[in-house]
Structures are given as C-alpha cells and as structure tokens.
Amino acid sequence: MWFCIIAKDHPDTLERRLAARGAHLERLTALQDAGRLLLAGPFPAIEAENPGPAGFTGSLIIAEFPSQAEAQAWAGADPYVAAGVYADVSIKPFRKTLP
C-alpha cells in the first residue's frame, strides 16, 4: 500500500538538513529504483523553488510499503531524523486515485 510520510522540520535546521541531504536522497533513490516511490520533496519556507536561507519547513514522501509499521520504521531511520532536522513525522495510508 502507498503511505504518506509527512515530516515537519524543527526551526533553523537548514544547515543540518543540507549536511544530511546526500544520505537522505540515497534512501529515496533506493525506493525509486525499486519502483516504490510515487513522489518526494521538501516544503519551501517561502514561495520559491529555491528558498535560500529561508530554508524548508518539512517534507512529503509518498512511497509503497508492506505495512504502516514498516513505513514508520523506514521513516524513523531517515538521516534527517538522526540529524535532528525533523521535529515530527506522521504516516498515513494513501490511496492513489488520479492520475
């Protein structure tokens, strides 16, 4: 089943986010290579493709996992969690309807 991973950043964590970004993207690329990633991306803090020093407020990942518990375990092992970027992570089942 598809699951939404919705993460909220702690304030002022842009430097930590940038430092952990490579490892974070490696995990997402592995999901993509396995055909299990629908989409992923950050929430810019301002209305801009590149928010610069304003940074980001969180992330959205929609990926396929066998269960919500496995989605939670995967999200809990994210480098952004270890780096103290994410303040809160919620996991919700998702049913893709369109397109």
Secondary structure, 3 states (H helix, E strand, C coil): CEEEEEEEECCCCHHHHHHHHHHHHHHHHHHHHCCCEEEEEEEECCCCCCCHHHCEEEEEEEEECCCHHHHHHHHHCCHHHHCCCEEEEEEEEECCCCC
